[in-house]
Structure formats: structure tokens, C-alpha cells
Amino acid sequence: MSLKKNWPAVHAEVEQLFTDRPDDVRFETTETVDLTAGRVETRRHTVCHQVDWMTSDRHYPGEPVSPDLAMIGRIETEVERNGKIEHETRYYLCSIALCALTFARAVRAHWGHPSDRLTFKRSPVNHREDHCESGQKRQ
């Protein structure tokens, strides 16, 4: 789910997480570059699987902001076109803990051609495991 500024407190907390990265929190990043239609588009996809700190006191102290939250993602986009550079940053709350590469592909597939859509399968052994398409198991 795309996190927009209509949730100002959550958006501010997530933005701060990526801006002032705590030493004890792990992040994973991958970068993609597309050269299309006379522009260069660079995207940095960063994911964080440590989400237990995101709580609210709306209904009870320590209530999770989203009970199914498994990952927070950020996409930083830089588009160079006709000598001008535009920057954009977007944040996502995800119920599946994806590696950065799979997150990048999933978000890109959402805006791409329907045949590019990804499907995610859970491991038959342990439903809490996920695997990056590169074959590496997420730690």
C-alpha cells in the first residue's frame, strides 16, 4: 500500500526512519536504471523488515499501526530529461516481507503491462519465509 501524506504522523515516522537510520536497523537496497523515451530514470528501492516499532495508541497502548505489516519500502526516483533532473520519494507499507529486488519488480509491475505482473508464493515448509527471485533466502 502506498503511504501518502494523508497519514501525516505515520508518513513522518517512516520518512524519519529512512532519513536518520538507526544503527540497529537493517536496510536492503537495490538500484535500477532505465533508458527510455529520451530520459534516464534511476530508482533506488530500499526495504526495512524491522517494523515492530510502528505502534499507535489509538485504541490501546502499543497497538500496531497495521497488524499485518511485514515491511516498509522506499523508492527514490531520479529522472533526467532534457538536461533537467526531477526527484521523487515514495513510501510503501507491505504485508509481505519482500527483498529489495522483488519489491522493485512488484512496484514496477504494478504500473507495467499486465503480462509483467508477478505472483508471490509462500514456502510450503514455513509460511513465514520468503525468497528473493535471485534465489537468495531473506535473513
N, C-alpha and C positions, 0 to 999 in steps of 0.2 A: 504494500500500500504506500503510495506516495505521501510523504509527510509535508504538508503545506503550512503556511503561517496562520491558518485558521485554528490551529492548536498552538498558540503562542508560547505557552510555558514548556510544552514538550519539544517544540521546534528549537527553542533557545537552549534547552538542556542537551539536545542531540548535537546542535551546532557547536556548543562548547566542548563536548566530548571529542569531536574531531579537531577542533582548533587548539585546545590545551590538553593534549593527550596525556592521560595519567601513565606513569611508569609501569604500573602493574596490570595494564590492559593491553591485550594483543590485538593488532590490526593486520589485515592482509590486503595487499593492493595489487592490481594488475592494470596495465595501460594498453589501450588500443588506439590506432591511428588509421583514419580513413581518408583517402584522397578521392573525392567525388565532386562532380559539378563545379570545378574551379575553386574548391575550398579544401583546406586541410583541417580535419576535425580530430582533436586529441581528447580522449576520455580516460580519466583515472577513476577506477572503481575500487572503493575501499569498503571492507566489511569488518564488523566487530560482533563477536558472538557472546560477549560478556554483557548481558542485558539485565541481570538481576537487580541492579541499582536503580532501574527506572520504576519508581513507585509513586503512588498518589495517595493522598489522604481523603479522597472524595467520598468514599463510602466507609472506609475503615483504615486505620494507620497501616502503612506498608502495602496497600492494595496495588497489584501490578497495573501499570498503565494499560497494558494489553496482555491478558492472561496467556495468550498463545505466542507471545513474542519470542522469537528464537534468534533474531539477527537484526542489526541496524546497518544500513548501507548508505554510502555517499557516492555520488557521481559528480566529478568536477569536469566540466566540458570547456574546451578552448577551441574556438572556431576562427580560423584565419581565412578571410575572404577579401579580395581586392585591397590588400595591404592593411586591412583593419582586423583587429583581434577582439573577439567578444568572449566573455567568461560567464559561466552559469554553474551554480551548485545546486544539486537536488539531493534530498534525503528520502530514505525508504525504511519502513518498518516491515519486517518479514516474519512469517510464521514458520518458515523452513530455513534452517541454517545452511546457507549455500557458501561454497568457496567463492573467492573474488571472481574467478574466471567464469563460473557458472552463473553468478549474479549478473555479470556483464552481458553474457549471452541472453539471459532471460529478459532483462530490461530491454535490450536491443531487439529481441524477437517480438516483444510486445508491440513495437512500432513498425516492424518489418512486414514482409509478406507472410500470409497465413501458413505457407509451407515451411517457413523457417521456425515455426513455434517449437519450443522444447517441451518435453514431458519429463517429469521427475518421478523416479521410482524409489521406494524405500527398500532397504535391505531386508530380505526375508528372515535374516537371523536376528537382527536387532533394529527395531523400528526407529530408534533414535540416532542411527548412523546415517550419514550422507556421504556421497562420494563426488569428488570433482570429476569432470569429464576427462581430465588428463590422466585419470587412473589413480590419483593420489587420494588417500583417505584423509579426511579432515581430522585434525587432532583436537 
